[in-house]
Amino acid sequence: MIDIKKIRKDFPMYQNVPTMSNHSLVYFDNAATTFKPQQVIDAADEYYKFFCANSHRGDYEIAHTVDVKYEAARARVAKFINAETNEIAFTAGASMSLNSIAYGLAPILKENDEILLSEAEHASNVLPWFSVAEQRHAKITYINLTSEGRLTLENLKKAITPRTKIISLAQVTNVLGYVVDVKSFAKVAHEHGCLFVVDGAQSVPHMKVDVKDLDCDFLAFSGHKMLGPTGIGVMYGKYELLKKMKPLMSGGGMSSRFDTCGDVAYRIPPIKFEAGTQNLSGALGLAAACDYLDNIGMDNIRNHENELRKLMITGLKKLPNVKIYNEKAESGIVTFNIDKVFAQDAASYLSYKGIAVRSGNHCAQILLSFLGADATVRASLYLYNTKEDVQQFVEACASCGEGGNFLDAFFN
Ligand SMILES: Cc1ncc(COP(=O)(O)O)c(C=O)c1O
C-alpha cells in the first residue's frame, strides 16, 4: 500500500501549485515528465552548495569529493536496473542514449542489412535509426502490430530475416502503453544473431527492470520521467559491447591519449561515452530518485498505477462521448478521444478543469495512421496520483463536448 498523503508532502509542486484554473491540480502528464520530490531536489542542490568542482579532472579535495559522489551515483543507478557499475554511461536522456547506441552500432551494418522497429515507437527510437540506415545503406523494417496495437512474439518471428542485425523496441510504448515481453523478445533476437535494444523511457520509471534477467543488450532511459532531474539519463550496454562500440561524442575526459596523426586511445567504458563536463548534479539527483522509488517499492508503484488505471477505464467506459484506444494496456497510460472534440481542445478544456494531460501525436507519428486519428489525448499516471484525481478527471471528460457544455468551463 502506498501512503499518498505522505508522499505528496515530499513534492513541492503539490504545495506550491495546489490548483490550476481554480480547481485542484490533477497532474496526468507523467509520461512526458514527472514532479520531483524534495529529496531529489536536495541531492541535486548539494552539488552546487558543497562540492562544486569538475569530475575526473581535479587533484584537490573537493574535486575528489565530487568524483566519489558521482561514481557512487553511477553505482546506485546501475543497481536500480541490476547492471554492473561500468555498464552504464550517463547521458542527457533517453534520446541521447538511443542516438549513442544507434550511431555506436552503425559500423556493424552492411548494405541491405535490416534494423527492425515497430510502428508504435517514439521518434527518439526511430529517427536515429533512420539516419544510421541511410548512412550504412541499410533498411528499416517493422514488426506488424496486432489489431489492438500490440507487439507479439509471433509477429516478431515473422519480421526477422537473415538480414536483421538490430531490433530496437520500447518496453512500454508511449501512446498505447502496452508492455512488451522483453525477456522473450531478447531470447528470440539472440537466437537469430540480432542485437536487442530496449527503449526503457516509459518502463524503467514504473516497473522493476532487471537487465540481467531480461538479457537485453542495451537499455535507454531518462531521469526526468522517474522523479529525477531533467538533462540526465542512462545508456546501459553489456560491457563487452560497450568496449567495442565507438562513442557518439568525443571531447575532454573520454580519451587517455591522442596525437597529431589523429590516433586516439579512448578510456574504458563507461567513461569513453562521457565526453565533456557531465551533468554532475543531475546524476546525484537521479541516484536520489532511485532511492526514493526503491523505498516505496517498484511493485507497489505498479500496483497503485494499475488500480487507478482500472478506476479510470471503468469511469471512462461509462461515458458515451469517450473512445479509448488502449483499454487493456498494462501500464498507467490511457489514450482516448472525446467525440467531436479535437484532442488539443479537449486538453485545453481539461486544463480549465485543473487537469494536465498531453494531446497530439506524442512523438509517435507513424502510429497515427494505425490509430486512424490525427491526434489523441493521453492521461498518464504515477505514484502520487489519487482516486480523487481520477474522479475529477472522469467528471471533466463527462462534461466535455456533447456530454456537456463545452464552453462552460472556459467562463467558470
Ligand atoms: C518511449 C519513449 N522513448 C524515448 C523518449 C525520449 O525521452 P527524452 O525526451 O527524455 O529523451 C520518450 C519521451 O517521451 C518516450 O516516451
The ligand as a MOL file (V3000), in Angstrom:
LIG
                    3D

  0  0  0     0  0            999 V3000
M  V30 BEGIN CTAB
M  V30 COUNTS 16 16 0 0 0
M  V30 BEGIN ATOM
M  V30 1 C 9.0970 5.7710 -25.3360 0
M  V30 2 C 9.9470 6.9950 -25.2890 0
M  V30 3 N 11.2000 6.9400 -25.7280 0
M  V30 4 C 12.0340 7.9930 -25.7090 0
M  V30 5 C 11.6100 9.1970 -25.2010 0
M  V30 6 C 12.5530 10.3540 -25.1980 0
M  V30 7 O 12.8190 10.7520 -23.8810 0
M  V30 8 P 13.6130 12.1180 -23.6070 0
M  V30 9 O 12.7760 13.2040 -24.2100 0
M  V30 10 O 13.6570 12.2020 -22.1270 0
M  V30 11 O 14.9400 11.9890 -24.2370 0
M  V30 12 C 10.3020 9.3270 -24.7240 0
M  V30 13 C 9.8090 10.6160 -24.2320 0
M  V30 14 O 8.6340 10.8700 -24.1130 0
M  V30 15 C 9.4570 8.1970 -24.7530 0
M  V30 16 O 8.1970 8.2520 -24.3040 0
M  V30 END ATOM
M  V30 BEGIN BOND
M  V30 1 1 1 2
M  V30 2 1 2 3
M  V30 3 2 2 15
M  V30 4 2 3 4
M  V30 5 1 4 5
M  V30 6 1 5 6
M  V30 7 2 5 12
M  V30 8 1 6 7
M  V30 9 1 7 8
M  V30 10 2 8 9
M  V30 11 1 8 10
M  V30 12 1 8 11
M  V30 13 1 12 13
M  V30 14 1 12 15
M  V30 15 2 13 14
M  V30 16 1 15 16
M  V30 END BOND
M  V30 END CTAB
M  END
